[in-house]
Each structure stands twice: as structure tokens, then as C-alpha cells.
């Protein structure tokens, strides 16, 4: 399972103001469902990620653990048409879900007084 996010900040040891114990790169992302998360970027693509990129985060469970814990690793950078298409699909699904939840909540309210 993978989740898309939009990069809003890059945390690299090369950045001024970042002091790091290792050479890993993390990104802070606004996810498709409005959550904000910071995850490590796979070293193979870490130097190519940019603010505004749509990225895919690996949410598959780590192997060998008794409880399923997601990997939380950015494994792909999407740009151009691929990025727009994936982001729109998830955003549309999220808006439909929010709209449905709002209608359910309104239907549950009682105006008897």
C-alpha cells in the first residue's frame, strides 16, 4: 500500500540550519487526506526530491514484526501529468468522503425542541 503526499519541506544534512547525525534526508508532506507527516526518503532518490513534488510513501508493513507497522519511506517522486493525475484522484476521493460524512452528521442532528 502506498500513499501520496505533497512535499512542503526537505530536511537534508546539507541544508543550512539542519544538524544531522547521519546523511539521511527526510521530507515533511501534506498527505492527500490533510495529515502532515515527516518520512525518510529512500537514499536512491533523496537528492532529487524538491518542494512541491508529489511523492509516494510506502505504507506496506515491515516484515518480521508481531504488530503491522508501516515502513513510512518515500520511494517514488511523481511529476508532471503522473503527479497531477494521482493527486486529483486522491483529492476527489477525500472530498467525496468528507461530503458523505457531513451529510451523515447533519442527518443525525435532532431539531426537536
N, C-alpha and C positions, 0 to 999 in steps of 0.2 A: 504494500500500500504506500502511495506517495501523496504528498500534499503540496500544492503550490503556495508560494509566498512571494511578496514583492520586497526586494532589498531596500531598507531605509538607512542602514548604517553598516559600515565594514570595520571590523576590529582586527587590524593586522599589526604585527610587531614592528612593521616598517612605518606605521603611521606615527606622526608626532603626537605626543600625549598618551601613547599606549606603551606600557611597560609589560613585557611578557616573559614568562618562564620557559616558553618554547616557541617554535616557529609556526604554530597553527594559526589559521585565520578563521574567525567567526563572523557571521552576519546576523544583524537584527532584521527581522522581517515582519511585515504586516501580512498575516495569513489571509486566505480567502474568506474565512469566517470571522474576521476582525480581531482575532487573537494576535498578540505580539509575542514573538519568540526569538531567542538567540540560539543559533546552532553552529556547530563546526562545519566548515566547508571541506570537502574532500581535497586532499593535497594536489591531486591531478588538475583541478580547476581553480584552485584558490587564488592564483594570480590573475585570473581572467574575469572574476566577478566584479560587477560595477553597481553602484547605487541606481535603483530603478529597474534592474533586471528582475525578471520573473524566474524563480528557481524552483526546482522540485526537491523536497525534503523526503528522505527515506524514513518511513514510519513502520517498516517491517520489524517484527520483534527480534531482539537479539537472541542468538542461539545459545543454548546451554543454561538458560536461567529458569528457575522454577516459576517465576511470575513473568508474563509477557511485558517487556519494557521496550518501547520503540527506540530505534537506532538514533534518530534525530541527527542525520548527516545530510548536508546539501550535496546532491550527486549530479545535478544537471542544471545548466543555465539555458533558459529559453529566451530567444529574442525574436524580433520582427513578428511575422504572421503567426508562428507557433505560440509565442508568448501571448499575443492578443487573444487568440482563439481559446487557449486553455483558461486564461484569466476570466474571459467573458462567460465561459461555460460554468465555472465555479461560482462566479458572482451572481449569475442568473439563478442558479440553484439555491444559493443562500438567500436571495431576495424573495424567492417563492416560499422558502421555509419560514422566513420572518413574517411574511404576509399571512401565511396559514396560521402561525402561532398567534398573531394579533387577532385574527378573526375568531379563533377558539377562545381566547381570553375575553373578548367582548361578548361572546355568546354565553359565557359562564357568569357574567355580572348580572346581579338582580337589581331591578329598579323598583322593587316593591317598597313602599314607604309609608 
